[in-house]
């Protein structure tokens, strides 16, 4: 018997407090808001601005930032295609746990491969995965270069850099499209809030 | 440059909403309540009963059950010593994220190795790791055998089974000791609640 073979002896334990209970305590439903886009497109900036706005409304959130998670849970992973896939798989599985906990979970990760994003979409229930494509031309991202990474990629110091020498597969039907070279962070935030309200995930703001 | 070498280009993004903010929204502090003990000692049962009691008090919780996480995030892991270590490392890193989200995070995992539990303790701030040792003689656990696993271990169908042919290293100074062969689940729950109240993690119940 191999180690993996023992998996059939792993018996999940079902708790008495459900996702619906935890959502009820928080006063809203939960979902993953998944920000995908090039480095420097504004994913983290928009996610954190959204968290701030939701916090003001008493909504329970958490930001899973690809970069932050790479210094903890995913610090054993690099940037090969395989490791990027595993990075997204784990982010997705953790986001699923947060959704189960009743939290609106904002994930900011380049997540360049379509099949990896679809994997996460299929992890959760229909409507619980809100894909936000933060679109921005690579030339604009490269001009911003907030972390100096494009420069290093151009110099060949960083290899497999998305948009330079690694592919980015655009979402075809994202729930929300943000064109971060044309619209403000505040506008992006309002657009996402409006979506969450319309889908009944968060209550409409009391006037 | 190797993949791992690119790690120095991972720059964490600091959000504007802090752990303290998220705790404020929830009305209590957050921590990890880590249940360790043999299979069948009652870790999951006590964790879920604790969650139910905390829920009644309006406390925001989540149970990370070792078995449940093994069907998702950790489904790539087996039961070798190395995989068990990685299983606990990931549970700890995820629990840390939940604590950062303001959630009282109940983790039920055999976690037989002392150094793995100490690793998790050191991941979070002092006072944020509450180790609950659910002590129960292996003979009693084997009699309970709720999942029929001891029987399979005795038959040699499961190898590396903690307490049978793999070691369990007892905690020396757990924050809380539960003797599940001598005390009731309800008593265990009250003991933990009292600890959380006394440490100021949750507010005392209004009379």
Boltz contact constraints between the chains, C-beta under 6 A:
constraints:
  - contact:
      token1: [A, 3]
      token2: [B, 78]
      max_distance: 6.0
  - contact:
      token1: [A, 3]
      token2: [B, 79]
      max_distance: 6.0
  - contact:
      token1: [A, 3]
      token2: [B, 80]
      max_distance: 6.0
  - contact:
      token1: [A, 4]
      token2: [B, 78]
      max_distance: 6.0
  - contact:
      token1: [A, 6]
      token2: [B, 79]
      max_distance: 6.0
  - contact:
      token1: [A, 6]
      token2: [B, 158]
      max_distance: 6.0
  - contact:
      token1: [A, 9]
      token2: [B, 149]
      max_distance: 6.0
  - contact:
      token1: [A, 9]
      token2: [B, 158]
      max_distance: 6.0
  - contact:
      token1: [A, 10]
      token2: [B, 67]
      max_distance: 6.0
  - contact:
      token1: [A, 10]
      token2: [B, 70]
      max_distance: 6.0
  - contact:
      token1: [A, 11]
      token2: [B, 67]
      max_distance: 6.0
  - contact:
      token1: [A, 11]
      token2: [B, 147]
      max_distance: 6.0
  - contact:
      token1: [A, 12]
      token2: [B, 67]
      max_distance: 6.0
  - contact:
      token1: [A, 12]
      token2: [B, 68]
      max_distance: 6.0
  - contact:
      token1: [A, 12]
      token2: [B, 71]
      max_distance: 6.0
  - contact:
      token1: [A, 13]
      token2: [B, 44]
      max_distance: 6.0
  - contact:
      token1: [A, 13]
      token2: [B, 65]
      max_distance: 6.0
  - contact:
      token1: [A, 13]
      token2: [B, 67]
      max_distance: 6.0
  - contact:
      token1: [A, 15]
      token2: [B, 48]
      max_distance: 6.0
  - contact:
      token1: [A, 15]
      token2: [B, 63]
      max_distance: 6.0
  - contact:
      token1: [A, 16]
      token2: [B, 48]
      max_distance: 6.0
  - contact:
      token1: [A, 16]
      token2: [B, 52]
      max_distance: 6.0
  - contact:
      token1: [A, 17]
      token2: [B, 51]
      max_distance: 6.0
  - contact:
      token1: [A, 17]
      token2: [B, 52]
      max_distance: 6.0
  - contact:
      token1: [A, 17]
      token2: [B, 55]
      max_distance: 6.0
  - contact:
      token1: [A, 44]
      token2: [B, 13]
      max_distance: 6.0
  - contact:
      token1: [A, 48]
      token2: [B, 15]
      max_distance: 6.0
  - contact:
      token1: [A, 48]
      token2: [B, 16]
      max_distance: 6.0
  - contact:
      token1: [A, 51]
      token2: [B, 17]
      max_distance: 6.0
  - contact:
      token1: [A, 52]
      token2: [B, 16]
      max_distance: 6.0
  - contact:
      token1: [A, 52]
      token2: [B, 17]
      max_distance: 6.0
  - contact:
      token1: [A, 55]
      token2: [B, 17]
      max_distance: 6.0
  - contact:
      token1: [A, 62]
      token2: [B, 101]
      max_distance: 6.0
  - contact:
      token1: [A, 63]
      token2: [B, 15]
      max_distance: 6.0
  - contact:
      token1: [A, 65]
      token2: [B, 13]
      max_distance: 6.0
  - contact:
      token1: [A, 67]
      token2: [B, 10]
      max_distance: 6.0
  - contact:
      token1: [A, 67]
      token2: [B, 12]
      max_distance: 6.0
  - contact:
      token1: [A, 67]
      token2: [B, 13]
      max_distance: 6.0
  - contact:
      token1: [A, 68]
      token2: [B, 12]
      max_distance: 6.0
  - contact:
      token1: [A, 70]
      token2: [B, 10]
      max_distance: 6.0
  - contact:
      token1: [A, 71]
      token2: [B, 12]
      max_distance: 6.0
  - contact:
      token1: [A, 72]
      token2: [B, 93]
      max_distance: 6.0
  - contact:
      token1: [A, 73]
      token2: [B, 93]
      max_distance: 6.0
  - contact:
      token1: [A, 78]
      token2: [B, 3]
      max_distance: 6.0
  - contact:
      token1: [A, 78]
      token2: [B, 4]
      max_distance: 6.0
  - contact:
      token1: [A, 79]
      token2: [B, 3]
      max_distance: 6.0
  - contact:
      token1: [A, 79]
      token2: [B, 6]
      max_distance: 6.0
  - contact:
      token1: [A, 80]
      token2: [B, 3]
      max_distance: 6.0
  - contact:
      token1: [A, 93]
      token2: [B, 72]
      max_distance: 6.0
  - contact:
      token1: [A, 93]
      token2: [B, 73]
      max_distance: 6.0
  - contact:
      token1: [A, 94]
      token2: [B, 94]
      max_distance: 6.0
  - contact:
      token1: [A, 101]
      token2: [B, 62]
      max_distance: 6.0
  - contact:
      token1: [A, 147]
      token2: [B, 11]
      max_distance: 6.0
  - contact:
      token1: [A, 149]
      token2: [B, 9]
      max_distance: 6.0
  - contact:
      token1: [A, 158]
      token2: [B, 6]
      max_distance: 6.0
  - contact:
      token1: [A, 158]
      token2: [B, 9]
      max_distance: 6.0
